[in-house]
């Protein structure tokens, strides 16, 4: 199983059902060294699933004082690939560690974003 930190629309049950056919199990988690910005989504399928045109996006600061609260969910490798298909090009999946030191995947900004 893969551990995925979610801070945005992947926390919505309707998005989870649309992408994975189920509600995901997970626990609250904190990610350090990032702030939230937002990105305008152009993909009509993603907008239809989330109900939102603007999605939050992680921007790395490297400053451990910066913290984002979200959830870590357990996904199969296949489901992780489904999550990749949901995320648009502005997001890149990378390895990270939550504040408690546990490894996880995150979707962060593919390039530098302006803070919202």
C-alpha positions as CSV (number, residue, x, y, z in Angstrom):
1,X,0.0,0.0,0.0
2,X,1.0,3.6,-0.7
3,X,0.6,6.5,1.7
4,X,-0.7,9.7,0.0
5,X,-0.9,13.1,1.9
6,X,-3.9,15.0,0.7
7,X,-4.6,18.6,1.5
8,X,-7.2,19.5,-1.1
9,X,-9.9,18.0,-3.2
10,X,-8.7,14.4,-2.8
11,X,-10.1,14.8,0.8
12,X,-13.6,15.2,-0.7
13,X,-15.7,11.9,-0.5
14,X,-17.3,12.6,-3.9
15,X,-13.8,13.0,-5.5
16,X,-12.6,9.8,-3.8
17,X,-15.6,7.9,-5.1
18,X,-15.2,9.3,-8.6
19,X,-11.5,8.4,-8.7
20,X,-11.3,5.2,-6.7
21,X,-14.8,3.9,-6.4
22,X,-14.6,4.0,-2.6
23,X,-14.1,6.4,0.4
24,X,-10.4,6.2,1.4
25,X,-9.2,5.3,4.9
26,X,-6.5,7.5,6.5
27,X,-5.5,9.7,9.4
28,X,-4.8,13.3,10.0
29,X,-1.3,14.4,9.2
30,X,0.9,17.5,9.0
31,X,3.4,18.4,6.3
32,X,6.2,20.9,7.0
33,X,8.1,23.1,4.6
34,X,5.2,24.0,2.3
35,X,2.6,26.6,2.0
36,X,-0.7,26.5,0.0
37,X,-1.3,28.5,-3.1
38,X,-4.0,27.8,-5.7
39,X,-4.1,26.9,-9.3
40,X,-6.8,27.4,-11.9
41,X,-8.0,24.1,-13.3
42,X,-8.8,23.9,-17.0
43,X,-9.5,20.2,-17.3
44,X,-13.3,19.9,-17.4
45,X,-13.3,16.3,-16.0
46,X,-11.4,17.4,-13.0
47,X,-13.7,20.3,-12.4
48,X,-16.7,18.1,-12.8
49,X,-15.4,15.7,-10.2
50,X,-14.3,18.3,-7.6
51,X,-16.9,20.9,-8.3
52,X,-14.2,23.6,-8.2
53,X,-12.2,25.4,-10.8
54,X,-9.5,26.6,-8.3
55,X,-7.6,23.9,-6.4
56,X,-5.1,24.3,-3.6
57,X,-1.5,23.5,-4.5
58,X,1.6,22.9,-2.3
59,X,4.5,25.3,-2.9
60,X,7.8,24.3,-1.2
61,X,9.4,26.8,1.1
62,X,11.8,24.5,3.0
63,X,10.9,26.4,6.2
64,X,9.9,23.9,8.9
65,X,7.7,26.6,10.5
66,X,5.4,26.4,7.4
67,X,2.9,23.6,8.0
68,X,-0.1,22.2,6.1
69,X,-2.7,20.0,7.8
70,X,-4.3,17.3,5.8
71,X,-4.9,13.5,5.7
72,X,-2.7,10.6,4.7
73,X,-4.7,7.9,2.9
74,X,-3.7,4.4,2.1
75,X,-3.9,3.6,-1.6
76,X,-3.0,0.6,-3.7
77,X,-0.4,1.1,-6.4
78,X,-3.2,1.1,-9.0
79,X,-5.1,3.7,-7.1
80,X,-2.0,5.9,-6.8
81,X,-1.8,5.8,-10.6
82,X,-5.5,6.8,-10.7
83,X,-4.7,9.7,-8.5
84,X,-1.9,10.7,-11.0
85,X,-4.5,10.7,-13.7
86,X,-6.8,13.1,-11.7
87,X,-4.0,15.6,-11.0
88,X,-3.3,18.1,-13.8
89,X,0.1,19.0,-15.2
90,X,0.7,21.8,-12.6
91,X,1.1,19.0,-10.0
92,X,4.1,16.7,-9.6
93,X,4.0,13.6,-7.3
94,X,7.0,13.5,-5.1
95,X,8.2,11.6,-1.9
96,X,8.0,13.5,1.4
97,X,7.8,12.9,5.1
98,X,5.0,14.0,7.4
99,X,5.9,15.9,10.6
100,X,5.9,12.6,12.5
101,X,8.6,11.3,10.2
102,X,6.4,8.9,8.1
103,X,7.1,8.6,4.4
104,X,4.3,9.6,2.0
105,X,3.6,10.8,-1.5
106,X,2.5,14.4,-2.1
107,X,1.3,16.4,-5.1
108,X,3.2,19.7,-5.1
109,X,3.6,22.5,-7.7
110,X,5.5,21.4,-10.8
111,X,7.0,24.8,-11.1
112,X,7.1,27.9,-8.9
113,X,3.6,29.2,-8.1
114,X,2.8,32.7,-6.8
115,X,1.3,32.5,-3.3
116,X,-2.4,33.3,-3.3
